[in-house]
Amino acid sequence: MFRIGDFSKIARVSGRLLRYYDEIGLLSPQAIDPETGYRYYSARQLPRLNRILVLKELGLSLEHIAQLLDQETSVDEMRGMLTLRKAQIEQSVQQEMERLRVVESRLQQIETHGQVQEPDVILKAVEASPFLGLRDVLAGMDAIQYLVRSIATTVPAIVGRNCLGPITVIIHSPMYDSEALDVEVGYLLTQKGPQSVKLAEERLLTVRTLPATQTMATLVHVGRVSDIHRSYGALAAWMEHHGWQISGAGRDLLLQLPQSEQQDEAVIEIQLPVTRSDHPAPLT
C-alpha cells in the first residue's frame, strides 16, 4: 500500500483532494495506522478514483457521483455520458466563437462608420402575398435559425419547390429582445398549396396573407447572418438621411441560406416598411 503522498503522485491528484474525498465518503483510505494516523491507499483503488474524476469532469455533482458509484456505473455508460458531454462542449464552443465574431463585426462597424459609401437601397411597393408560416416567441437567434432549418428541411418535400418563394422571417416584437423574440417564420407562396403543414416537432404552419406595402426600403445583405446588424445600420443611416421612418414589422427574405450551422455566407434581402419622416438628418 502507499502513503497518501505517494498515492497522490501515482494518481496525479492532490493530497488535499484525496483528504476531501475521504471526508465526504467518496474514497476512503484502504487503511489508517492507528498510532501515526497515516493514510494508506491501494493501487486497487485507482479504478474507483478514476471513476470519480471522470464523472466530475463530465459536470456531475459529488452527490450524483456518489449515487452512480453505488450503482457501479459501467465504462460503456460513462463513455455514453462522455459522448453527450463532448457534444455539449462543442456546441458551447461554437456559440462562444459566434459571439466573438459578432464582437469583431461590431468593432468593424465602429471603425468604418462614416467611411462607407451610400448603400444600394431600393424603394419598392410589395404586393399582398400568401404566406405559409408559424408565429412563436423564441429565445434568440439560435432558436430562429433552428426553426428556419426545420422548415427548410420539411416544407419543400410536402409542398413542392415550385410553390415556394424565399423563406421569410418577420419580427413582430416592438423591441428587440434576444431572450424572447416574437417572430413569424415560413415561406412566401408563389402558387396555391396546402393550407397547413406540420413539422416534426408537432408545430403547425398555416397560410395567411401578408398585406401589401406601399413603400418598402430594401437592402441586400451578403455575408454571415451574424453580421446582418451592419446592413441594418447602413439601411438606417440611409433612411434617416433621406427622410424615411419605419412604419411596421420588417421582413428578412432568405434568398440564399447558409450552407452550414457555422454561419457560412448567406444572401438576405432586408425589407422595412417606411413612411416619410418630418425630420431628415444629414448622412455622417
C-alpha positions in Angstrom: 0.0 0.0 0.0 1.0 3.6 -0.4 1.0 6.6 1.9 -1.2 9.4 0.8 1.7 11.5 -0.6 2.9 8.6 -2.8 -0.6 7.7 -3.9 -1.3 11.3 -4.9 1.8 11.2 -7.1 0.8 7.9 -8.7 -2.8 9.1 -9.3 -1.8 12.6 -10.3 -4.3 14.2 -7.9 -3.6 16.5 -4.9 -3.4 15.1 -1.4 -5.9 17.8 -0.4 -8.4 16.4 -2.9 -7.9 12.8 -1.5 -8.5 14.1 2.0 -11.7 15.8 0.9 -13.0 12.7 -0.8 -12.3 10.8 2.4 -14.2 13.4 4.5 -17.3 13.1 2.3 -17.1 9.3 1.9 -16.3 9.1 -1.8 -12.9 7.5 -1.4 -11.6 6.4 2.0 -8.1 5.1 2.6 -7.6 1.3 2.5 -6.1 1.5 5.9 -5.2 4.1 8.6 -2.3 3.5 11.0 -3.9 3.8 14.5 -0.6 5.0 16.0 0.5 7.6 13.4 -2.8 8.4 11.7 -1.1 7.9 8.3 -3.5 7.2 5.5 -2.6 4.3 3.2 -4.1 3.7 -0.2 -4.0 0.7 -2.5 -3.5 0.6 -6.3 -6.7 -1.4 -6.4 -8.5 1.9 -5.5 -7.4 3.6 -8.7 -10.4 2.5 -10.8 -12.8 4.0 -8.3 -10.8 7.2 -8.1 -10.7 7.4 -11.9 -14.5 6.9 -12.0 -14.9 9.8 -9.6 -12.6 12.0 -11.7 -14.3 11.1 -15.0 -17.8 11.8 -13.6 -16.6 15.0 -12.1 -15.1 16.2 -15.4 -18.4 15.3 -17.0 -20.0 18.0 -14.9 -21.8 15.8 -12.3 -22.3 16.9 -8.7 -20.5 15.0 -6.0 -23.8 13.8 -4.6 -24.7 12.4 -8.1 -21.3 10.8 -8.4 -21.8 9.0 -5.1 -25.1 7.6 -6.3 -23.5 6.4 -9.6 -20.6 4.8 -7.7 -23.1 2.9 -5.6 -24.8 1.7 -8.8 -21.5 0.6 -10.3 -21.8 2.6 -13.5 -20.1 0.7 -16.3 -17.4 2.1 -18.6 -19.8 1.9 -21.5 -22.3 4.0 -19.7 -19.7 6.6 -18.8 -18.5 6.6 -22.4 -22.1 7.4 -23.5 -22.1 10.3 -21.0 -18.7 11.4 -22.4 -20.1 11.5 -25.9 -23.0 13.6 -24.8 -20.7 16.0 -22.8 -18.4 16.3 -25.9 -21.4 17.4 -28.0 -22.4 19.9 -25.3 -18.9 21.4 -25.2 -18.6 21.6 -29.0 -21.9 23.4 -29.2 -20.8 25.8 -26.4 -17.5 26.5 -28.3 -19.4 27.2 -31.5 -21.7 29.6 -29.6 -18.7 31.4 -28.0 -17.0 31.6 -31.4 -20.1 33.1 -32.8 -20.2 35.7 -30.0 -16.6 36.7 -30.8 -17.5 37.0 -34.5 -20.3 39.4 -33.6 -18.0 41.5 -31.4 -15.4 41.7 -34.2 -18.2 42.7 -36.6 -19.4 45.4 -34.3 -15.9 46.7 -33.9 -15.5 46.9 -37.7 -18.8 48.7 -37.8 -17.4 51.3 -35.4 -14.2 51.7 -37.4 -15.9 52.1 -40.7 -18.7 54.5 -39.5 -18.9 57.4 -41.9 -16.4 55.9 -44.3 -18.8 53.6 -46.2 -20.4 54.7 -49.5 -24.1 55.1 -49.6 -25.7 51.6 -49.7 -27.7 50.3 -52.7 -31.1 50.8 -51.1 -34.2 50.3 -53.3 -37.6 51.7 -52.5 -40.4 49.5 -53.9 -44.0 48.5 -53.4 -44.7 45.0 -52.3 -47.9 43.2 -53.2 -50.0 41.2 -50.9 -48.7 37.6 -50.8 -49.9 34.3 -49.4 -47.5 33.1 -46.6 -47.2 29.6 -45.1 -45.7 30.3 -41.7 -45.6 29.8 -38.0 -45.6 32.5 -35.3 -43.9 31.9 -32.0 -41.9 33.6 -29.2 -38.4 32.2 -29.5 -35.3 32.6 -27.3 -32.8 34.3 -29.6 -31.3 33.9 -33.0 -30.2 30.2 -32.4 -33.8 29.2 -31.9 -34.9 31.2 -35.0 -32.1 29.5 -37.1 -33.1 26.1 -35.8 -36.7 26.8 -36.9 -35.6 28.0 -40.3 -33.6 24.8 -40.8 -36.6 22.7 -39.7 -38.9 24.5 -42.1 -36.4 24.3 -45.0 -36.0 20.6 -44.5 -39.7 19.7 -44.1 -41.8 22.0 -46.2 -40.4 21.6 -49.8 -40.8 17.8 -49.7 -44.5 18.3 -48.8 -45.5 21.4 -50.8 -43.1 21.2 -53.7 -40.4 23.8 -54.5 -42.4 25.2 -57.5 -44.9 26.7 -55.0 -42.3 28.3 -52.7 -40.7 31.6 -52.7 -37.9 32.5 -50.2 -38.1 31.7 -46.5 -39.0 34.8 -44.7 -38.6 35.9 -41.1 -40.9 38.6 -39.7 -40.0 40.1 -36.3 -43.2 41.3 -34.7 -41.6 42.3 -31.3 -41.9 46.1 -30.8 -38.4 46.0 -29.3 -35.5 43.6 -29.9 -35.2 41.1 -27.0 -32.6 38.4 -27.5 -34.4 36.1 -25.0 -37.9 36.5 -26.3 -38.5 37.4 -29.9 -42.0 37.4 -31.3 -41.3 36.1 -34.8 -43.1 34.6 -37.8 -41.1 32.2 -40.0 -42.2 30.5 -43.2 -42.3 30.5 -47.0 -43.8 33.1 -49.3 -46.0 31.1 -51.7 -45.9 31.6 -55.5 -48.8 29.2 -56.1 -51.7 27.8 -54.2 -50.7 24.9 -52.0 -51.8 23.1 -48.8 -53.4 25.3 -46.1 -51.2 23.8 -43.4 -48.0 21.8 -42.9 -47.0 20.0 -39.7 -43.3 20.0 -38.6 -41.7 17.1 -36.8 -42.0 18.9 -33.5 -45.8 19.0 -33.9 -45.7 22.7 -34.8 -48.2 23.7 -37.5 -47.5 26.1 -40.3 -50.7 27.8 -41.7 -51.4 30.0 -44.6 -52.3 33.7 -44.2 -52.0 36.7 -46.5 -49.2 39.2 -45.8 -50.7 42.7 -46.5 -49.4 44.8 -49.4 -47.0 47.5 -48.5 -46.8 50.8 -50.5 -43.2 51.5 -49.8 -40.5 49.1 -48.6 -36.9 50.2 -48.1 -34.9 47.2 -49.1 -31.2 46.3 -49.0 -29.5 43.0 -49.8 -27.1 41.7 -47.1 -24.4 39.3 -48.4 -22.3 37.6 -45.7 -22.7 36.0 -42.3 -26.1 36.1 -40.7 -24.4 37.3 -37.5 -23.2 40.4 -39.5 -26.6 41.5 -40.6 -26.7 44.3 -38.0 -24.2 46.1 -40.2 -26.5 46.1 -43.1 -29.4 47.2 -40.9 -27.2 50.0 -39.6 -26.4 51.1 -43.2 -30.1 51.0 -44.1 -31.0 53.0 -41.0 -28.4 55.7 -41.9 -29.7 55.9 -45.5 -33.4 56.2 -44.3 -32.5 58.9 -41.8 -30.6 60.9 -44.4 -33.4 60.6 -47.0 -36.3 61.3 -44.6 -37.9 57.9 -44.1 -39.0 56.2 -40.9 -40.1 52.6 -40.1 -43.8 52.1 -40.2 -44.3 48.4 -39.4 -42.8 45.0 -38.9 -39.8 44.3 -41.2 -39.0 41.2 -43.1 -35.9 39.2 -43.8 -36.1 37.3 -47.1 -33.5 34.5 -47.1 -32.6 34.4 -50.7 -29.7 32.1 -50.0 -29.4 30.1 -46.8 -26.1 29.5 -45.1 -24.6 26.2 -46.1 -24.0 25.1 -42.5 -24.7 25.9 -38.9 -21.3 27.6 -38.7 -22.8 30.7 -40.3 -21.5 30.4 -43.9 -22.3 33.2 -46.3 -26.0 34.0 -46.8 -27.9 36.3 -49.0 -30.7 38.2 -47.2 -33.0 40.9 -48.5 -33.9 43.2 -45.7 -37.3 44.8 -46.2 -38.6 47.6 -43.9 -41.9 49.3 -44.5 -41.4 53.1 -44.4 -43.2 56.4 -44.5 -41.9 59.9 -44.9 -40.3 61.5 -41.9 -40.7 65.1 -40.9 -37.1 65.2 -39.7 -34.5 64.1 -42.3 -30.9 64.1 -41.0 -27.6 64.6 -42.7 -25.6 61.5 -43.5 -22.4 61.5 -41.4 
